[in-house]
């Protein structure tokens, strides 16, 4: 398996409550994985630990931003380091989409690119391409309140994918939708992730949603209960700190663009036997020149990105 994420013996406590108990799981690149379980089983806590939302108390979570790249060790990172990972390396889709109602569909989808420093024109073109790929061409200027629940959730999927993140985490993405709309949204989510060679981890109570994924994990009392749910992790290169190993977020080439804002050079986390940090003393890498930045990948379905520009000009 070519992994995008390897978690080993992840443990999380809230006081006396053990939310996660030595959970191990590997997510393959381009794989879709569903996590199921009763309320309180730990499935959402596991999702948040894998996505750098929370800091596990023990264990290891290694994210491979690119195939063959040195992994980022998430356990032991500071909040600012985890924030950088969430901003640059992962995408999120939530049950209630969490779109900004005062913005249009296009503005919501383009927002992550603007946060990374991309000029608005290029961000809008790329966001429009994703909206078109998800069946929302012609709806770019609608406010969120003018969209159906399924349409709004597809805008959220576009927002999660527009930066080219290698893995998307979805927390009950169809929980607020009827069965027909749920099928449409799940098809769009799979197309936008595994259909583009990216990974999807989805928490769900819906067996029909889980059945569409490549693999289903079951949580109970903070543990994975399927014997085959956590394959043995293959040998991987030594982990590196965020400052030494985080790749530059994918941005299109343009010599006059400003570099995207990044947090101050983080202090490397203290090394421990469970999570060694191979490059704790490495200097903060320099950003490449703006002209050398690669463009984030467009959806496969969009064969002519210029069409998005023409569509925008006609509005």
N, C-alpha and C positions, 0 to 999 in steps of 0.2 A: 504493500500500500504506500502511495506517495502522500504523506500526511500534510495537512494544513494546520492541524492542532493535535497535540499530545498532552493529555492530563494524566498525572500519576499520583495516586494516594491523596487526592484533594480532600481536605477536611475544613469544615466551617462550623463554629459554635456561636450561638447567641445566648450568653449566660449558661444555664444548665442544659439548654436544648442543643442537641447535635443535629444540625441541619444537613450536613454532608459528612459521611463517615468513610474516609479512605477510598474515594471514588476514582476509578481509572477508566479512561476512554480515549480512543484515537479516532479522529475525524479525517477521512481521506479527502484529497483535493478533488473537487468536482462531485462530491458525494452529498446526498441529502439524508439527514438523520432526524427522526422524530423522537422526542422524549415524552413519555406518557407516565401517568401516575395519579393517585388520588390527591386531593387538596392537602397540602402539608407534607407531601412525600419528599420534597426537596428538589423537584424538577426545575422550578424557576430559579432557585438558589444556584443550582448547577449551571444553568444558562448564564446567569450573571457572573459566576466565577470564570467561565470559559471566555466571556466577552469583556473581561477587565472592568466590569461595573463594580464588583466588590473584591476585596482582598481576602483570599483564603487564609486560614490560620496556619496551615501546613500543607505540604505537598508541592507539586510542580505543575505549571501550565505553560507549555511552550507553543508559541505561535510562529509558523513558518510563513512569512509574508509573501515570499516568492519561492518557487520550486528550487530546491538545492541551496537556498540561502541559509545562513546561520539563524537559528531560532531566537525569538525574543522570550525571555523568561518573565512571565507576568507576576508570579508570586514574589513578593519583596519589593515591587515597584512602589514609588510614591504615588499619591493621587494625581499629581501633575503628569507623571509618566503614563499612568493608566488613561488619563484624559487624552493624551496624544495618541495612544493606541486606538482608542475609540473613535477619535476624529479622523485618523488616517488609514487604519488597517481593517476596520470592521464596519458593517452596516447593520441597521436595526429596523425592524418592522414590529409595531405594537398592535394590541387588540383595538385600541381606540385611535389609531393612526397618528395622533399627536401632531397634526398639521396646524400651521398658523392660520386662523380664519381670516385675518386681515390681508393675507397674501393670496395671489392667484396660484393655480396649479403649477404653472411654470416657475414662479418665484419660489414656491416651496421646494420643488424638485431641484432647483439650481442652488439652493442655500448652502449645502455643504461645500460646493466648489467656491463660492464667494468667501466662506470662512477660511478656506485654504489660500486665498489670495488671487484667484483667477479673475480676470476682467469679466465684467458682466456680459458683454456680447458673446464671448466664447462659452461662458457658463450657460447662458440661455440656449445657445445652439445645441450643446450637449444634452441639456435637460429636455429640450424639445424632441431630440432624437429618441431618448428613452421613453418619453410620453407616447410618441408615435408607435414605438415598438410594442407598447403595452395597450394599444388600442384607444388612445386618448387624443389622437390628432384632431385639431379643431377645438379642443377644450382648454387650451393653454391659458386663456385669459379668464376662465371662470374662477370665482371664489369657491372656497371649500364648501360653503353652504349651498352652492348651486350644483353640487355633484351628489350622486347617489353614494351609498355606503361602499359599494364595490368599486366605484370609480375613485373615491377618495383613498381607498386602500391601495389601489394601483398607483396613485400619485406617491404614496408612502413607499411603495416598492421601488419606484423610479428614484426617489430621494436616497434610498439605501444603496442603490447600485451605481449612482452617477459618478462616484469617485473611483470606481474600479476595485473596490475592496474585495479581497480574496475569499471572505466568508461573511455570510449574513446570518444574523440571529433573529428569529421571529418568535414573539411571545403571544400565543393564542391569536394568530393573525386573522382567523376566520370566526372567532368567538362571538362577535356581534353581528354576524351575517346570517341570512337564510341559507338553506342548503344549496340552492341553485347558484346564488352569488358566491357562496363559499367555494364551490367547484371552480368557478371562473377565476377567483382570486388565487386559489392554490395553483391552478394551471399557469397563471401569469407569474407567480412567485417562482415556480420551478423553471419556467422559461428564462426568467431574468437571472437565475443563479446557476444551477447545474447546466442549463442550456448554453451558458456562456463559459463553462469550465470552472465555475466557482462553487463554493460549498454552501450548504444551507443546514442550519440547526434550528429546528422548530419545536416549541413546547405546545402541546395540544391535548385536549380531552376527547377530541373527535377521532374515532377509529378510522373513519373514511379518509380524513386528512392524513393520518399516520400511514395508511396503506399505500399512499401515493409516493412515499419516501423509499429510498433504497434500503433503509435499516430502521428498526424501531427499538428503542431502549425503554425499559420499564424501571421506574423508581419506586422504592418502598422504604419508608423510615430512613431516608437519607442514604440509601444504598442502591446500586444497580442490582436487580434480582435475576437478570438473564446471564447465564454462565458464559455465553458467547458475546456478550455486549461489550466487553473490554478486551480486545485483542492485545497480545503482548506488543509493547512498543519496540520497534526496531532501533538499532544503534543509530544515534544522531550526532551531529557535530556538537562540540561544547557550546553551551549557551553563552549569550553575550548580553551586556546591559543595553538598555534602550539607547543611551547616548552613543554606543559604539556600533550598534547593529541596525537601528531603525532605518529602513529605506526611505528615500525622498518620496513624498506623496506624488502619484502620477499626475502631472500637469502638462498641458500642451506647450509646444515650443513657441516662444515669442521673445525676442531679445530685449524688449523694453518692459517686460512684466516685472513687478516687484516679487521678491522671494516670499513665499507664504509664511505667515507668522508661526513661530515655533516657541515652545517654552524654553526658559533658561536651562542651560546645561544641567541636567539632573545629577544629583550625587548618586553614584552607583550603590545599589543595595548591598548590605552586609552579606558576605558570602556565608553559606551554611552548608552542612553535608548534604541536605536535601536539594538545595538549589544553588549549585556553584555558579559563580559569575566569572567567566573566563577573562573578560576585558574590563574589570573594574577600574583599572587605572588608565584606560585608553582615553585619548583626548577627544573632545567633541568633534564629530566630522564636520567639514565645511560643506555648505550647500553648493551643488554644482551651479555653474552659470545658468541663467534662465534659458538661454538658447539651447542648452543641452537637455532640458527636461523632456521626457517622453510624453506623448499624448495619452490620456486615459482611454482604454478601449471602449469603442461604441458597441451597442448591442449588435449581435450577428445579423439580426433581421434588417438592420438599417444599412442598405447597400449604397445609398447616396445621401450622406449627411447634409449636402447642400440643400436637399429638399426641405430640411427643417428651417434653413435660413429663408428660403422662398416663402414657406408657410408663415414665418414670422413677419416678413415684409408685407404680406397680403392682409394682415390683420389691421 
